[in-house]
Amino acid sequence: MTKQRAQLKLLLLQIRDDAETCQEEFDEFVRYSRLNAHQFAVLNVFATPEFDSTCMEGYDALFVGGSSDASVTQPELYPFVASAKRLLVHCLEQSIPVFASCFGFQAAIEALGGQVIVDVANMEMGTYPLQLTEAAAVDVLFHDVPNEFWAVSGHKERAVSLPDGAILLAYSDLCPYHAFRMEGKPFYAFQFHPEIDPADLTVRITRYQHRYLDSAEALDAILQSLQATPIANQLMEKFVDRILLAE
């Protein structure tokens, strides 16, 4: 029997090491899923770097957020990368729904057989127009998304290959792989941030500007260029409605 919306229980895997950003991100996932805060539990990988698939017991889906600093290309520095990859593989194998953003996208790429590289020259930081592939026209989340839509994106790393069985759904001029789903599985991953809007981004990059930007002028230029991102921000609610609550 299909669950009712209020019965859903989600696990949010967080890759944030400061309390302020953790709370902001949690609030963002709650807001754009249109669920209630009590329906989410959080597993923070900085607090619990080693975990296994039993952490998914009792949950209807796994949501994975972004990272302020950690990199999937440096597992020797971030021991939780291996645990996150194993969990994503488990969810795929067991057909547990996954909605993975930014770091989650990159961890999924690597876990399932693709490759991520550091590419600072093509860093995205701000809002960007994304385009859809032909496959998006028949995808349950993207079929009613316009061919070009704006989304928040912030990353210095990007995928250079997709895993076998991955279906590309969206891309940008700077980043050829921005969203994919795994064929036949309720598994979606996004290099961009469906959970973040321009107001959220303004707070986040102002706090972390020293990690990404070399001047106050660069920050001002990004903030002045931000575009509204309503289409991207609807994707999480669609995931809940069309994947988790589907007949």
N, C-alpha and C positions, 0 to 999 in steps of 0.2 A: 504494500500500500504506500502510495506517495505521501511523504510528509507534508504537513502544513508549514507555511513560512516561519511561524513562531516556534516550530519544533526543531529547526535546523541548529546544528552545533558545528562550529568551524574552528579549526586550529590555525592560528596565524604564526608562521615562523618569522621571527624578527631578527634582523642582522644589524642591530643598532646598539651602540655602547654608551649612550647617554639618555638619562631618564626623560628629558624634555622632548627629544626627537622621538623616542619610543612612544610617548603618549600622543604626540601629534600624528604619528603614522597609524596608531591604533584607531584614533578618532577618524582618520581619513577612510580607513577600510570600513568602519561602521557606517559612516555617512554615505558612501557611494554604493555599498551593498544594500542599503535600505533595511538593514537588520538592526537588532538591538545589541548594545554592548555586552549584555550578559550571555549572548549566544556565541561569543568568541572566547577562546582560551589562547594564551600566548606562550610560546616556547621561544625564549630568547637564547640565541646560540652563544652569545658571549658569557652568559651565566651558566649555560649547559652545553658545552662544546661537543660532547659525545652523547648521542641518543640513537635509538633504533626504531624500527617500524612499529613497535608496540605503542609508540606515542600517538598513533592515529586511531587507536581503539576508541570507539564511541563517538567519533566525529564523522560528519558527512562530507567534508572536503578539506583540502589543504590550501591555504592562501600563503604566499611567500612574498615578502616585501623587498625593498631595496636596501642598500648599504651606504653608509656615509663614507666608508673608507676601505672595507675589506674587499679582497679580490679573489675570484675563483682561479686566477692564474698563479696564485701564491699559496697553495695549500700547506706549504711548510710553515708559513706564518700564521695561518688561520686554520686550526685543526678541525673546526666545525664544517669546513667545506666537504670533507669526505662523508660526514654524517648526513649532510644535506643532500648530497648526490645519491646516497643509498636510499634515503627516504623518497626522493623523487622517482627513482627506479621502482621501488616498491609500489608506490601509488599508480604508476603506469601499469605495472604487471597485474595489479588487483583492480584496475579500472576505478580507482578512487579519484573523484574529480579534483583537479588542480587548477589554480589561478595564480600564476607566478609573474611577478613584476621585477624588471631590472636585474638586480642580483639573482633573483629567482629564475629569470629567463636565462642568464648566463650559466647558472648552476645546472639547469635542465639541459642546455646545449651540451655541456661537457659530460654530464652524467649519462646521456643517451647516445653519445658517440660523435657529436659535432666538435667544433673547435672555436675557442675564444682567444683573441689576441688583444694586447694593449695597442691602441692606435690614437695617441694624443693629438696627432695632426688633424684627425677628423672627429674630435670631441664634439658632442652635442651638449649644450647647456642652455636651456630656455624652452620656448615652444616652437614646434616645427610642423610643417605640413607633411602628412603621411599619405601615401598612395596605396591603393588596394591591388592585389593580384586578381586574376580571373577566378581563382579558387574561392575568393571571398564572397563572390556572388551567390554561392550555394552553401555558405557556411551558416550555421545556426546563430552565431553571434554577429556576424558581419554582413549578412545579406541585405540589411536595410541601412547600412552605413554608407554615406556618400563617398565617391571615389577619392576625394581629397578631404581630409579633416585634420584639425590641429590637435596636437598632444604635447604634454610636458615630457621632455627627455633630458636626462643628465647622466652622461657616462663617458669614460675615457677608454673603455674596452668595448669590443663588438665581436659578434660571431663572424667567422669567415666560412663556415660550413654548417649545414643543418644535419641533424641525425637522420638516419634512415627511417622512413615512415613519417617524417615531419612534412606538413603542408604549409608552405609560406602564405601568409595572409596580408601582410603590410610591410612597407619599406619606405625609406626616405632618400633624399639625394645623397646624404652622407653615410647612411647606414643601410645596407642592402637587406638586412634581416631584422625586422622590427616586431613581427608577431607571427606565431605559428601555432598550429594544433597538431596533435599526434593522430594519425589516421585511425579511425574506429574507436578512439578513446576520448573521454571527457577531460582532456588535458590541454590547457591553453597557457601560453607564455608570451610575455610582452617585454620588449626592450624598453619601450616607453613606460610611463607611469599612468595607468588608468585611474589610480587612486588619488592623484595630485592635480589640483587646479592652479591657476596662476597665483592666487593669493597664498596658497600653501608653499608654492615654489619660492615666492618672494621671501618668506620667512626662512625657508631652508637654506637658500643659497647666500642670504645675508649672513646667516650664522656660520656657514662653512666656506665663505668666499676665499679664505686663505688657502684652502685645499685645492681649489679649482681655478682661481682667477689671479691675475698678477697686478691688478690695480682697481681702485675704486671706480675709475672710468669704465672699465670693462663690465663691472657689476651694473653700473647705471645704464649702459647700453643694452644689456640683457633685459633689465627691468622695463625700460622704455619700449622694448620690442614685443613684449608678451601679448599673446592673443588668447581669447577665451577658448576653452577646451570642452564644451559640453558634450560633444559626440564621444570623445574618448572616455569621459567620466560616466557615461551611461553603460559602458561595457560590463562593469562588475554586477550591476543590477540585472542586466540581461543574462549573465552567467548564472546568477541565482535563479531567475525565473525560468530560463530555457534549458538549463542543465540540471540544477539541483531539484527543481520543482516540476520537471517535465514528467509526463505520464510514462 
